[in-house]
């Protein structure tokens, strides 16, 4: 993917896809982009007329300047100061009614991702930040779609990606290391998790985590703690053999490759300060093993980060919240979107120092 087209001294340029138009995505994208306008040029990707109308309702001081995608393709992304937000227009097919999904807008939502990918490759943007979308809307539009992560991997030619959530736990000292939790498997029924784990797959996952912590987070020697699958990490095989047959061999291979990966640790004890204080990431074996801990500690400030992509992508740690959107503006919390922007900026800066 190409480098960002920013010049020295200019704010980093981020693509913000606004997600499902009937959800809270457009509102939190506008609020967060405006709040961070002095730190980043957050370019909104969505229906420019709708975003301008929404921005005026949020705060009459927010100015939105619309650009067509073709104009940007022809002349590049113009430089604007922090007195306004830029929206590259991706028109919707149907009128938006907050809280009510309309499959006619499914293709437009997907088109914002396509435009972000195009802009990353062309060098318009230094990173992508995504608001939540509704998978069902896109599927109901006649397009097979399983999620942001899978779509971005497929369309960037990435064989394997890793989902990681990160955030600063509530009450932690400012500037303290964030809690990072990556997943060996993602959205699988629990009964399928064991079969989905393999020595080769875990080794690839650990390699992706190690490389991205180095190259996108600027960590010279990342330390990864690995959970077992079973209670008490299998208790020497009495509670399951996945630790002996799969996880331990994967750890041995990772360590032989120079990756500082340790474990397997029982998942009910690894999330203690004495273990986490020197750790850069915890690898959980399945979704509900690691994410409840992280979301309890950080919800509202958590960030979803896709590792392994040839570009930086961060996202919020929540869904479209159609019920909140239906109640009107001002009820949605933009904290996770702010954290996603801040994480993208930090990753851009870390990547540029290498």
Protein Blocks (a to p, Z undefined) as FASTA:
>chain_A
ZZdfbdehiacdddddebjfklmmlmmmmmmmmmmmmmpccdddddfklmmmmmmmmomk
lccddddfklmmmnopadddfkbccddddddfbdcdehiacfklmmmmmmmmmmmmmmmm
nomagbdcdddddfklmmmnopacfbjklmmmmmnopabdcdddddddehiaehiacddd
ddfbfcdcfklmmmmpcfklmmmmmmmmmmmmmmmnopabacdddddfbehhlnnolnoj
klmmmmmmmmmmmmmnopaceddddfklmmgfklmmmpcbdcdfbfklmmmmmmmmmgoi
accddehiabdcdddfbdfklmlmmnoghkaccklmmmmmmmmmmmmmmmmmZZ
